[in-house]
Amino acid sequence: MSSKQLEDECDREEAEAIAAALDLTLDELNQIEYTINEIANDDGLVYAYGVEIKEGAPQHIVDRLAPLPRRGNLVLIHVRGYAHDADQEEMQIEMARTTVYKVKLYNIATDEVVISRRMATYEGAAKMGGWTVEGTGHVIDLADLEPGEEWTARDFDPAGYEGDQD
């Protein structure tokens, strides 16, 4: 078997696993554009994958994906062999969340302290050059953070989250 054939075989097996996890046929999976995102804890341990479905997917496929578990815009699929009991599921949900706060920033142009249009974790606030406002914490899904960052999109509204406030 050539390296190209081996690569094609691996791609096919991966596509079949993704289709099965999404409860789609391989033909249906081939009708959509998607990206796979790792969902990991702070130590980098990958415990699940999220499938981001790109715009333009046929509505009948979007409808089929609607009941699947989500974190923000990601449809969650589990790593092969991952436990599915209730205690483990609760731990997984907790691991996929973080707390963000309103952030104060010093505006050098106006010599004033302003509230950022983004919310951030403690680490994110420090990266932004600001500090968190205590008592404004909201527990959110990790998928609601900007990709690769420790803060939300501008004008993020945490209303509707059931998380605890600090």
Buried (B, 14 or more C-beta within 10 A) or exposed (E): EEEEEEEEEEEEEEEEEBBEBBEBEEEBBEEBEBEEBEBBEEEEEEBBBBBBBEEEBEEEBEEBBEEEBBBEEBBBBBEEEEEEEEEEBEEBEEBBBBBBBBBBBEEEEEEEEEEBEBBBBBEBBBEBEBBBBEEBBBBBBBBBBBEEBBBBEEEBEBEEBEBEEE
